[in-house]
Each structure stands twice: as C-alpha cells, then as structure tokens.
Amino acid sequence: MADELMVEIVTPERMVFNGKVEEITVPGSEGEFGVLKGHAALLSGVDIGALSLTQEGKKRSFAVADGYVEVTATKVTVLVESAERSDMIDKERAQRAKQLAEEKMAKLPKEDPEYDKAKASLDKALIRLSVAEKN
C-alpha cells in the first residue's frame, strides 16, 4: 500500500509492535493526535491512554503509559514504559489494580506524594480496562 507508515512500539522489556500501518492515534502529552504517512516531523510526550492503529483495514488498540513518540514522514517510534495489546490484557488483574488504587487513594490525603502514585495506578488500570473492552 502506498499510504503505509512504519510503526514501532517499544517498552524497556520488548518490541510490542513493528509493522506497516495506514494510521496511528497517540495519547500525546498535549492531547491525542493522529498520524498518516507524510506527517510533519515531531517529538511528543506520551501520556497514559489508548493508542490505536489501523493495519490492513483493521483497528488495533493498545494501553500505553508514559513515554515519548518520534514522528517522521515515514515512521513513528513510540517508546513507552508499558504497552499492552487489547487482546493481551488480563481484565481481572486490571480490575484488582483499580480496586487497590481506589482503596489506597481513599486512605491518603491529596497532599501525600503516595496519592499521586495511586492516582497514576488508577489511571493505568482504567485505561487497561477500557482498551480490553475494545477487543
């Protein structure tokens, strides 16, 4: 396909995805943005969120968290702390993580640095559950 874009999604542990896609949507630090082949070069932070891509007409979703994305006219490289494909997410584990984070947040004052960590854990669990539902 002439309108394909090379995409790599990489975590510290492994290459999560490597292939040609028609488009990709990334949860950037300044908001969600889409990329097609020929996009202007850019570097952005990646927040906790749902990343989606279209490959051979099929949409695939990933839960991603904390990292960076580099975009060129022909390639997108996503370097993140974590990335899980929707069909690989353990819903029960994500539900347990959500409950633990909510319980921890309920016990802590908002000024406590641990509160922010629990909030990040809650956000990750919620995104994982949301992305898992897309499968």
Chimera marker file (.cmm) of the C-alpha trace (Angstrom):
<marker_set name="trace">
<marker id="1" x="0.000" y="0.000" z="0.000" r="1" g="1" b="0" radius="0.5"/>
<marker id="2" x="1.407" y="3.384" z="-0.985" r="1" g="1" b="0" radius="0.5"/>
<marker id="3" x="-0.040" y="5.154" z="2.052" r="1" g="1" b="0" radius="0.5"/>
<marker id="4" x="1.576" y="2.951" z="4.694" r="1" g="1" b="0" radius="0.5"/>
<marker id="5" x="3.562" y="4.194" z="7.628" r="1" g="1" b="0" radius="0.5"/>
<marker id="6" x="6.144" y="2.172" z="9.579" r="1" g="1" b="0" radius="0.5"/>
<marker id="7" x="5.365" y="1.969" z="13.324" r="1" g="1" b="0" radius="0.5"/>
<marker id="8" x="7.399" y="0.615" z="16.220" r="1" g="1" b="0" radius="0.5"/>
<marker id="9" x="6.022" y="0.402" z="19.766" r="1" g="1" b="0" radius="0.5"/>
<marker id="10" x="8.830" y="-0.366" z="22.215" r="1" g="1" b="0" radius="0.5"/>
<marker id="11" x="8.989" y="-0.829" z="26.008" r="1" g="1" b="0" radius="0.5"/>
<marker id="12" x="12.124" y="-1.391" z="28.105" r="1" g="1" b="0" radius="0.5"/>
<marker id="13" x="11.364" y="-5.133" z="28.012" r="1" g="1" b="0" radius="0.5"/>
<marker id="14" x="10.424" y="-5.766" z="24.393" r="1" g="1" b="0" radius="0.5"/>
<marker id="15" x="9.226" y="-4.718" z="20.967" r="1" g="1" b="0" radius="0.5"/>
<marker id="16" x="5.424" y="-4.729" z="21.311" r="1" g="1" b="0" radius="0.5"/>
<marker id="17" x="4.631" y="-3.926" z="17.675" r="1" g="1" b="0" radius="0.5"/>
<marker id="18" x="6.614" y="-3.474" z="14.489" r="1" g="1" b="0" radius="0.5"/>
<marker id="19" x="4.856" y="-3.131" z="11.168" r="1" g="1" b="0" radius="0.5"/>
<marker id="20" x="3.282" y="-1.029" z="8.456" r="1" g="1" b="0" radius="0.5"/>
<marker id="21" x="0.013" y="0.742" z="9.198" r="1" g="1" b="0" radius="0.5"/>
<marker id="22" x="-2.323" y="3.146" z="7.448" r="1" g="1" b="0" radius="0.5"/>
<marker id="23" x="-2.691" y="5.407" z="10.501" r="1" g="1" b="0" radius="0.5"/>
<marker id="24" x="-1.923" y="5.683" z="14.214" r="1" g="1" b="0" radius="0.5"/>
<marker id="25" x="-3.526" y="7.699" z="17.007" r="1" g="1" b="0" radius="0.5"/>
<marker id="26" x="-1.375" y="8.506" z="20.048" r="1" g="1" b="0" radius="0.5"/>
<marker id="27" x="-2.335" y="9.856" z="23.512" r="1" g="1" b="0" radius="0.5"/>
<marker id="28" x="0.165" y="12.720" z="23.470" r="1" g="1" b="0" radius="0.5"/>
<marker id="29" x="1.046" y="14.838" z="26.480" r="1" g="1" b="0" radius="0.5"/>
<marker id="30" x="-0.728" y="17.816" z="24.850" r="1" g="1" b="0" radius="0.5"/>
<marker id="31" x="-3.701" y="15.736" z="23.721" r="1" g="1" b="0" radius="0.5"/>
<marker id="32" x="-4.492" y="12.889" z="21.370" r="1" g="1" b="0" radius="0.5"/>
<marker id="33" x="-3.192" y="13.188" z="17.799" r="1" g="1" b="0" radius="0.5"/>
<marker id="34" x="-3.292" y="11.133" z="14.634" r="1" g="1" b="0" radius="0.5"/>
<marker id="35" x="-0.525" y="10.432" z="12.160" r="1" g="1" b="0" radius="0.5"/>
<marker id="36" x="-0.664" y="9.443" z="8.487" r="1" g="1" b="0" radius="0.5"/>
<marker id="37" x="2.234" y="8.903" z="6.074" r="1" g="1" b="0" radius="0.5"/>
<marker id="38" x="3.799" y="12.245" z="5.187" r="1" g="1" b="0" radius="0.5"/>
<marker id="39" x="3.128" y="13.813" z="8.602" r="1" g="1" b="0" radius="0.5"/>
<marker id="40" x="5.388" y="16.650" z="9.681" r="1" g="1" b="0" radius="0.5"/>
<marker id="41" x="8.232" y="15.601" z="11.966" r="1" g="1" b="0" radius="0.5"/>
<marker id="42" x="7.503" y="15.954" z="15.655" r="1" g="1" b="0" radius="0.5"/>
<marker id="43" x="8.573" y="14.748" z="19.075" r="1" g="1" b="0" radius="0.5"/>
<marker id="44" x="5.992" y="14.494" z="21.866" r="1" g="1" b="0" radius="0.5"/>
<marker id="45" x="5.489" y="13.023" z="25.288" r="1" g="1" b="0" radius="0.5"/>
<marker id="46" x="3.055" y="10.114" z="25.608" r="1" g="1" b="0" radius="0.5"/>
<marker id="47" x="0.588" y="10.013" z="28.493" r="1" g="1" b="0" radius="0.5"/>
<marker id="48" x="-1.397" y="7.156" z="29.951" r="1" g="1" b="0" radius="0.5"/>
<marker id="49" x="-4.022" y="6.353" z="27.358" r="1" g="1" b="0" radius="0.5"/>
<marker id="50" x="-5.282" y="4.316" z="24.460" r="1" g="1" b="0" radius="0.5"/>
<marker id="51" x="-3.114" y="4.115" z="21.344" r="1" g="1" b="0" radius="0.5"/>
<marker id="52" x="-4.809" y="2.812" z="18.216" r="1" g="1" b="0" radius="0.5"/>
<marker id="53" x="-3.583" y="1.942" z="14.768" r="1" g="1" b="0" radius="0.5"/>
<marker id="54" x="-5.146" y="0.724" z="11.565" r="1" g="1" b="0" radius="0.5"/>
<marker id="55" x="-3.396" y="-2.123" z="9.775" r="1" g="1" b="0" radius="0.5"/>
<marker id="56" x="-4.840" y="-3.697" z="6.621" r="1" g="1" b="0" radius="0.5"/>
<marker id="57" x="-8.158" y="-2.008" z="7.381" r="1" g="1" b="0" radius="0.5"/>
<marker id="58" x="-8.379" y="-3.447" z="10.912" r="1" g="1" b="0" radius="0.5"/>
<marker id="59" x="-8.153" y="-1.284" z="14.014" r="1" g="1" b="0" radius="0.5"/>
<marker id="60" x="-5.903" y="-2.482" z="16.859" r="1" g="1" b="0" radius="0.5"/>
<marker id="61" x="-5.776" y="-0.905" z="20.307" r="1" g="1" b="0" radius="0.5"/>
<marker id="62" x="-3.044" y="-0.755" z="22.951" r="1" g="1" b="0" radius="0.5"/>
<marker id="63" x="-2.991" y="0.560" z="26.518" r="1" g="1" b="0" radius="0.5"/>
<marker id="64" x="0.173" y="2.660" z="26.838" r="1" g="1" b="0" radius="0.5"/>
<marker id="65" x="1.761" y="4.675" z="29.609" r="1" g="1" b="0" radius="0.5"/>
<marker id="66" x="4.447" y="7.296" z="29.985" r="1" g="1" b="0" radius="0.5"/>
<marker id="67" x="6.997" y="7.807" z="27.282" r="1" g="1" b="0" radius="0.5"/>
<marker id="68" x="7.818" y="9.573" z="24.053" r="1" g="1" b="0" radius="0.5"/>
<marker id="69" x="6.880" y="9.385" z="20.398" r="1" g="1" b="0" radius="0.5"/>
<marker id="70" x="9.003" y="10.447" z="17.433" r="1" g="1" b="0" radius="0.5"/>
<marker id="71" x="7.227" y="11.063" z="14.133" r="1" g="1" b="0" radius="0.5"/>
<marker id="72" x="8.872" y="11.393" z="10.718" r="1" g="1" b="0" radius="0.5"/>
<marker id="73" x="7.242" y="11.398" z="7.289" r="1" g="1" b="0" radius="0.5"/>
<marker id="74" x="7.528" y="7.599" z="7.001" r="1" g="1" b="0" radius="0.5"/>
<marker id="75" x="7.985" y="6.245" z="10.540" r="1" g="1" b="0" radius="0.5"/>
<marker id="76" x="6.541" y="6.553" z="14.051" r="1" g="1" b="0" radius="0.5"/>
<marker id="77" x="8.568" y="5.294" z="17.010" r="1" g="1" b="0" radius="0.5"/>
<marker id="78" x="6.707" y="5.011" z="20.314" r="1" g="1" b="0" radius="0.5"/>
<marker id="79" x="8.960" y="4.473" z="23.360" r="1" g="1" b="0" radius="0.5"/>
<marker id="80" x="6.842" y="3.852" z="26.470" r="1" g="1" b="0" radius="0.5"/>
<marker id="81" x="7.171" y="2.357" z="29.943" r="1" g="1" b="0" radius="0.5"/>
<marker id="82" x="4.315" y="-0.054" z="29.249" r="1" g="1" b="0" radius="0.5"/>
<marker id="83" x="2.195" y="-1.149" z="26.298" r="1" g="1" b="0" radius="0.5"/>
<marker id="84" x="-0.387" y="-3.931" z="26.114" r="1" g="1" b="0" radius="0.5"/>
<marker id="85" x="-2.416" y="-5.032" z="23.114" r="1" g="1" b="0" radius="0.5"/>
<marker id="86" x="-6.154" y="-5.135" z="23.871" r="1" g="1" b="0" radius="0.5"/>
<marker id="87" x="-6.425" y="-8.908" z="23.493" r="1" g="1" b="0" radius="0.5"/>
<marker id="88" x="-3.494" y="-9.488" z="25.879" r="1" g="1" b="0" radius="0.5"/>
<marker id="89" x="-4.882" y="-7.519" z="28.834" r="1" g="1" b="0" radius="0.5"/>
<marker id="90" x="-5.837" y="-9.544" z="31.900" r="1" g="1" b="0" radius="0.5"/>
<marker id="91" x="-9.156" y="-7.917" z="32.850" r="1" g="1" b="0" radius="0.5"/>
<marker id="92" x="-9.259" y="-9.484" z="36.313" r="1" g="1" b="0" radius="0.5"/>
<marker id="93" x="-5.775" y="-8.219" z="37.128" r="1" g="1" b="0" radius="0.5"/>
<marker id="94" x="-6.680" y="-4.748" z="35.863" r="1" g="1" b="0" radius="0.5"/>
<marker id="95" x="-9.856" y="-4.770" z="37.969" r="1" g="1" b="0" radius="0.5"/>
<marker id="96" x="-7.852" y="-5.750" z="41.072" r="1" g="1" b="0" radius="0.5"/>
<marker id="97" x="-5.329" y="-2.968" z="40.377" r="1" g="1" b="0" radius="0.5"/>
<marker id="98" x="-8.206" y="-0.492" z="40.057" r="1" g="1" b="0" radius="0.5"/>
<marker id="99" x="-9.691" y="-1.561" z="43.399" r="1" g="1" b="0" radius="0.5"/>
<marker id="100" x="-6.328" y="-1.416" z="45.182" r="1" g="1" b="0" radius="0.5"/>
<marker id="101" x="-5.608" y="2.061" z="43.826" r="1" g="1" b="0" radius="0.5"/>
<marker id="102" x="-9.064" y="3.332" z="44.834" r="1" g="1" b="0" radius="0.5"/>
<marker id="103" x="-8.655" y="1.907" z="48.347" r="1" g="1" b="0" radius="0.5"/>
<marker id="104" x="-5.209" y="3.480" z="48.717" r="1" g="1" b="0" radius="0.5"/>
<marker id="105" x="-6.440" y="6.869" z="47.460" r="1" g="1" b="0" radius="0.5"/>
<marker id="106" x="-9.347" y="6.797" z="49.932" r="1" g="1" b="0" radius="0.5"/>
<marker id="107" x="-6.894" y="6.447" z="52.846" r="1" g="1" b="0" radius="0.5"/>
<marker id="108" x="-4.429" y="9.160" z="51.787" r="1" g="1" b="0" radius="0.5"/>
<marker id="109" x="-4.632" y="12.955" z="51.877" r="1" g="1" b="0" radius="0.5"/>
<marker id="110" x="-4.304" y="14.525" z="48.425" r="1" g="1" b="0" radius="0.5"/>
<marker id="111" x="-1.079" y="16.274" z="49.506" r="1" g="1" b="0" radius="0.5"/>
<marker id="112" x="0.680" y="12.951" z="50.121" r="1" g="1" b="0" radius="0.5"/>
<marker id="113" x="3.103" y="12.006" z="47.285" r="1" g="1" b="0" radius="0.5"/>
<marker id="114" x="1.773" y="8.432" z="47.519" r="1" g="1" b="0" radius="0.5"/>
<marker id="115" x="-1.652" y="9.774" z="46.499" r="1" g="1" b="0" radius="0.5"/>
<marker id="116" x="-0.246" y="10.793" z="43.089" r="1" g="1" b="0" radius="0.5"/>
<marker id="117" x="1.274" y="7.332" z="42.623" r="1" g="1" b="0" radius="0.5"/>
<marker id="118" x="-2.039" y="5.695" z="43.490" r="1" g="1" b="0" radius="0.5"/>
<marker id="119" x="-3.826" y="8.043" z="41.066" r="1" g="1" b="0" radius="0.5"/>
<marker id="120" x="-1.419" y="7.060" z="38.273" r="1" g="1" b="0" radius="0.5"/>
<marker id="121" x="-2.048" y="3.382" z="39.077" r="1" g="1" b="0" radius="0.5"/>
<marker id="122" x="-5.796" y="4.007" z="38.940" r="1" g="1" b="0" radius="0.5"/>
<marker id="123" x="-5.478" y="5.802" z="35.585" r="1" g="1" b="0" radius="0.5"/>
<marker id="124" x="-3.454" y="2.913" z="34.140" r="1" g="1" b="0" radius="0.5"/>
<marker id="125" x="-5.968" y="0.343" z="35.381" r="1" g="1" b="0" radius="0.5"/>
<marker id="126" x="-8.902" y="2.305" z="33.938" r="1" g="1" b="0" radius="0.5"/>
<marker id="127" x="-7.208" y="2.618" z="30.541" r="1" g="1" b="0" radius="0.5"/>
<marker id="128" x="-6.334" y="-1.089" z="30.532" r="1" g="1" b="0" radius="0.5"/>
<marker id="129" x="-9.976" y="-1.960" z="31.282" r="1" g="1" b="0" radius="0.5"/>
<marker id="130" x="-11.229" y="0.435" z="28.611" r="1" g="1" b="0" radius="0.5"/>
<marker id="131" x="-8.838" y="-0.888" z="25.965" r="1" g="1" b="0" radius="0.5"/>
<marker id="132" x="-9.603" y="-4.515" z="26.907" r="1" g="1" b="0" radius="0.5"/>
<marker id="133" x="-13.286" y="-3.833" z="26.161" r="1" g="1" b="0" radius="0.5"/>
<marker id="134" x="-12.343" y="-2.892" z="22.582" r="1" g="1" b="0" radius="0.5"/>
<marker id="135" x="-11.187" y="-6.447" z="21.932" r="1" g="1" b="0" radius="0.5"/>
<link id1="1" id2="2" r="1" g="1" b="0" radius="0.2"/>
<link id1="2" id2="3" r="1" g="1" b="0" radius="0.2"/>
<link id1="3" id2="4" r="1" g="1" b="0" radius="0.2"/>
<link id1="4" id2="5" r="1" g="1" b="0" radius="0.2"/>
<link id1="5" id2="6" r="1" g="1" b="0" radius="0.2"/>
<link id1="6" id2="7" r="1" g="1" b="0" radius="0.2"/>
<link id1="7" id2="8" r="1" g="1" b="0" radius="0.2"/>
<link id1="8" id2="9" r="1" g="1" b="0" radius="0.2"/>
<link id1="9" id2="10" r="1" g="1" b="0" radius="0.2"/>
<link id1="10" id2="11" r="1" g="1" b="0" radius="0.2"/>
<link id1="11" id2="12" r="1" g="1" b="0" radius="0.2"/>
<link id1="12" id2="13" r="1" g="1" b="0" radius="0.2"/>
<link id1="13" id2="14" r="1" g="1" b="0" radius="0.2"/>
<link id1="14" id2="15" r="1" g="1" b="0" radius="0.2"/>
<link id1="15" id2="16" r="1" g="1" b="0" radius="0.2"/>
<link id1="16" id2="17" r="1" g="1" b="0" radius="0.2"/>
<link id1="17" id2="18" r="1" g="1" b="0" radius="0.2"/>
<link id1="18" id2="19" r="1" g="1" b="0" radius="0.2"/>
<link id1="19" id2="20" r="1" g="1" b="0" radius="0.2"/>
<link id1="20" id2="21" r="1" g="1" b="0" radius="0.2"/>
<link id1="21" id2="22" r="1" g="1" b="0" radius="0.2"/>
<link id1="22" id2="23" r="1" g="1" b="0" radius="0.2"/>
<link id1="23" id2="24" r="1" g="1" b="0" radius="0.2"/>
<link id1="24" id2="25" r="1" g="1" b="0" radius="0.2"/>
<link id1="25" id2="26" r="1" g="1" b="0" radius="0.2"/>
<link id1="26" id2="27" r="1" g="1" b="0" radius="0.2"/>
<link id1="27" id2="28" r="1" g="1" b="0" radius="0.2"/>
<link id1="28" id2="29" r="1" g="1" b="0" radius="0.2"/>
<link id1="29" id2="30" r="1" g="1" b="0" radius="0.2"/>
<link id1="30" id2="31" r="1" g="1" b="0" radius="0.2"/>
<link id1="31" id2="32" r="1" g="1" b="0" radius="0.2"/>
<link id1="32" id2="33" r="1" g="1" b="0" radius="0.2"/>
<link id1="33" id2="34" r="1" g="1" b="0" radius="0.2"/>
<link id1="34" id2="35" r="1" g="1" b="0" radius="0.2"/>
<link id1="35" id2="36" r="1" g="1" b="0" radius="0.2"/>
<link id1="36" id2="37" r="1" g="1" b="0" radius="0.2"/>
<link id1="37" id2="38" r="1" g="1" b="0" radius="0.2"/>
<link id1="38" id2="39" r="1" g="1" b="0" radius="0.2"/>
<link id1="39" id2="40" r="1" g="1" b="0" radius="0.2"/>
<link id1="40" id2="41" r="1" g="1" b="0" radius="0.2"/>
<link id1="41" id2="42" r="1" g="1" b="0" radius="0.2"/>
<link id1="42" id2="43" r="1" g="1" b="0" radius="0.2"/>
<link id1="43" id2="44" r="1" g="1" b="0" radius="0.2"/>
<link id1="44" id2="45" r="1" g="1" b="0" radius="0.2"/>
<link id1="45" id2="46" r="1" g="1" b="0" radius="0.2"/>
<link id1="46" id2="47" r="1" g="1" b="0" radius="0.2"/>
<link id1="47" id2="48" r="1" g="1" b="0" radius="0.2"/>
<link id1="48" id2="49" r="1" g="1" b="0" radius="0.2"/>
<link id1="49" id2="50" r="1" g="1" b="0" radius="0.2"/>
<link id1="50" id2="51" r="1" g="1" b="0" radius="0.2"/>
<link id1="51" id2="52" r="1" g="1" b="0" radius="0.2"/>
<link id1="52" id2="53" r="1" g="1" b="0" radius="0.2"/>
<link id1="53" id2="54" r="1" g="1" b="0" radius="0.2"/>
<link id1="54" id2="55" r="1" g="1" b="0" radius="0.2"/>
<link id1="55" id2="56" r="1" g="1" b="0" radius="0.2"/>
<link id1="56" id2="57" r="1" g="1" b="0" radius="0.2"/>
<link id1="57" id2="58" r="1" g="1" b="0" radius="0.2"/>
<link id1="58" id2="59" r="1" g="1" b="0" radius="0.2"/>
<link id1="59" id2="60" r="1" g="1" b="0" radius="0.2"/>
<link id1="60" id2="61" r="1" g="1" b="0" radius="0.2"/>
<link id1="61" id2="62" r="1" g="1" b="0" radius="0.2"/>
<link id1="62" id2="63" r="1" g="1" b="0" radius="0.2"/>
<link id1="63" id2="64" r="1" g="1" b="0" radius="0.2"/>
<link id1="64" id2="65" r="1" g="1" b="0" radius="0.2"/>
<link id1="65" id2="66" r="1" g="1" b="0" radius="0.2"/>
<link id1="66" id2="67" r="1" g="1" b="0" radius="0.2"/>
<link id1="67" id2="68" r="1" g="1" b="0" radius="0.2"/>
<link id1="68" id2="69" r="1" g="1" b="0" radius="0.2"/>
<link id1="69" id2="70" r="1" g="1" b="0" radius="0.2"/>
<link id1="70" id2="71" r="1" g="1" b="0" radius="0.2"/>
<link id1="71" id2="72" r="1" g="1" b="0" radius="0.2"/>
<link id1="72" id2="73" r="1" g="1" b="0" radius="0.2"/>
<link id1="73" id2="74" r="1" g="1" b="0" radius="0.2"/>
<link id1="74" id2="75" r="1" g="1" b="0" radius="0.2"/>
<link id1="75" id2="76" r="1" g="1" b="0" radius="0.2"/>
<link id1="76" id2="77" r="1" g="1" b="0" radius="0.2"/>
<link id1="77" id2="78" r="1" g="1" b="0" radius="0.2"/>
<link id1="78" id2="79" r="1" g="1" b="0" radius="0.2"/>
<link id1="79" id2="80" r="1" g="1" b="0" radius="0.2"/>
<link id1="80" id2="81" r="1" g="1" b="0" radius="0.2"/>
<link id1="81" id2="82" r="1" g="1" b="0" radius="0.2"/>
<link id1="82" id2="83" r="1" g="1" b="0" radius="0.2"/>
<link id1="83" id2="84" r="1" g="1" b="0" radius="0.2"/>
<link id1="84" id2="85" r="1" g="1" b="0" radius="0.2"/>
<link id1="85" id2="86" r="1" g="1" b="0" radius="0.2"/>
<link id1="86" id2="87" r="1" g="1" b="0" radius="0.2"/>
<link id1="87" id2="88" r="1" g="1" b="0" radius="0.2"/>
<link id1="88" id2="89" r="1" g="1" b="0" radius="0.2"/>
<link id1="89" id2="90" r="1" g="1" b="0" radius="0.2"/>
<link id1="90" id2="91" r="1" g="1" b="0" radius="0.2"/>
<link id1="91" id2="92" r="1" g="1" b="0" radius="0.2"/>
<link id1="92" id2="93" r="1" g="1" b="0" radius="0.2"/>
<link id1="93" id2="94" r="1" g="1" b="0" radius="0.2"/>
<link id1="94" id2="95" r="1" g="1" b="0" radius="0.2"/>
<link id1="95" id2="96" r="1" g="1" b="0" radius="0.2"/>
<link id1="96" id2="97" r="1" g="1" b="0" radius="0.2"/>
<link id1="97" id2="98" r="1" g="1" b="0" radius="0.2"/>
<link id1="98" id2="99" r="1" g="1" b="0" radius="0.2"/>
<link id1="99" id2="100" r="1" g="1" b="0" radius="0.2"/>
<link id1="100" id2="101" r="1" g="1" b="0" radius="0.2"/>
<link id1="101" id2="102" r="1" g="1" b="0" radius="0.2"/>
<link id1="102" id2="103" r="1" g="1" b="0" radius="0.2"/>
<link id1="103" id2="104" r="1" g="1" b="0" radius="0.2"/>
<link id1="104" id2="105" r="1" g="1" b="0" radius="0.2"/>
<link id1="105" id2="106" r="1" g="1" b="0" radius="0.2"/>
<link id1="106" id2="107" r="1" g="1" b="0" radius="0.2"/>
<link id1="107" id2="108" r="1" g="1" b="0" radius="0.2"/>
<link id1="108" id2="109" r="1" g="1" b="0" radius="0.2"/>
<link id1="109" id2="110" r="1" g="1" b="0" radius="0.2"/>
<link id1="110" id2="111" r="1" g="1" b="0" radius="0.2"/>
<link id1="111" id2="112" r="1" g="1" b="0" radius="0.2"/>
<link id1="112" id2="113" r="1" g="1" b="0" radius="0.2"/>
<link id1="113" id2="114" r="1" g="1" b="0" radius="0.2"/>
<link id1="114" id2="115" r="1" g="1" b="0" radius="0.2"/>
<link id1="115" id2="116" r="1" g="1" b="0" radius="0.2"/>
<link id1="116" id2="117" r="1" g="1" b="0" radius="0.2"/>
<link id1="117" id2="118" r="1" g="1" b="0" radius="0.2"/>
<link id1="118" id2="119" r="1" g="1" b="0" radius="0.2"/>
<link id1="119" id2="120" r="1" g="1" b="0" radius="0.2"/>
<link id1="120" id2="121" r="1" g="1" b="0" radius="0.2"/>
<link id1="121" id2="122" r="1" g="1" b="0" radius="0.2"/>
<link id1="122" id2="123" r="1" g="1" b="0" radius="0.2"/>
<link id1="123" id2="124" r="1" g="1" b="0" radius="0.2"/>
<link id1="124" id2="125" r="1" g="1" b="0" radius="0.2"/>
<link id1="125" id2="126" r="1" g="1" b="0" radius="0.2"/>
<link id1="126" id2="127" r="1" g="1" b="0" radius="0.2"/>
<link id1="127" id2="128" r="1" g="1" b="0" radius="0.2"/>
<link id1="128" id2="129" r="1" g="1" b="0" radius="0.2"/>
<link id1="129" id2="130" r="1" g="1" b="0" radius="0.2"/>
<link id1="130" id2="131" r="1" g="1" b="0" radius="0.2"/>
<link id1="131" id2="132" r="1" g="1" b="0" radius="0.2"/>
<link id1="132" id2="133" r="1" g="1" b="0" radius="0.2"/>
<link id1="133" id2="134" r="1" g="1" b="0" radius="0.2"/>
<link id1="134" id2="135" r="1" g="1" b="0" radius="0.2"/>
</marker_set>
